[in-house]
Amino acid sequence: MKKDLLAYLALAAICLIWGTTYLALRVAVVGFPPFLFVVIRQIIAGGILVALMLTVGKSKLPAPGEILKQAIGGFFMLSMGNGLVAYAEVTIPSGIAAIICSMMPMWVILINLTINRDERPTLPIMIGAALGFSGIILIFIQDLEALSNTAYSLGIFLTFLATISWASASIWLKKRKSTSDPFMNAGLQMFFAGVWLIPFTLVFDDLSNVTWSSNTVYAMIYLIAVGSIIAYGCYTYALKKLPMTIVSLYAYVNPLVAVALGWLILDEQLNARIGVAFLLTVAGIYLVNRGYMLRNSFKTQLSR
């Protein structure tokens, strides 16, 4: 019971903290190379967490095979998941990025259904998926002119790709259960995520004039200490202790926090249409999750 309580407390922390990171990331990358920012953030955060686990936590480095698994997970979850969102937020609002990322639980379930080919989507799952996608469409239906902007549409595409990559890697790591400490795993994933992104920053970032503003420094400190070390450690712990469909529910809360902060601090757009789109997306995610849980409950009863 105590372990479950700690896992749910970790999940609660993720719900709040990761909602604030979209704002911090947007503030940081507006005037700083986005991939370089993520490289520095992840290598420092990962290095600190690994060092803490080796010293204070008295853990040991996992076996080479386990390290390789965490490195691969780090690439798809953080290099792709976090790196692409940072690159996208140069051109799209933080609230829009958060709403797109809120579809992560839906991708988790749809990918699971694809993997298990003997399973077919139930009616609630199909209705939920349709609602979720209709919410996303509603966001952009009146901004078709903005989608004609190549940089903006690329940002939208990369955010979708980042979300699918994060969901796929979460499933992959969940199915390959680890015996090593979850916080050590989180540190390794973050560290390798930064290393994987070094070629990205060399190819895609403009490194000719890198300047450190106070906003960039404060955002970096916050994202390293809170967004990465604390929150990602909590995510890895919750992922190990709780079902993936439960852990993915943090995506319900994140966009609400992100949209509100973007509106309050960055004066990002917040109107009735975005509010309805958000509600449709969340309702869709709820129905998909509900349909998936009912299916599993029914299968469990049949097997008894």
ABEGO torsion letter per residue (X at the ends): XAAAAAAAAAAAAAAAAAAAAAAAAAAAAAABBAAAAAAAAAAAAAAAAAAAAAAAAGBBBBBAAAAAAAAAAAAAAAAAAAAAAAAAAAABBAAAAAAAAAAAAAAAAAAAAAABAABBBBAAAAAAAAAAAAAAAAAAAAAAAAAABAAAAAAAAAAAAAAAAAAAAAAAAAABBBABBAAAAAAAAAAAAAAAAAAAAAAABBAABBBBBAAAAAAAAAAAAAAAAAAAAAAAAAAAABBAAAAAAAAAAAAAAAAAAAAAAAGBBBBAAAAAAAAAAAAAAAAAAAAAAAAAAAAAAAAX
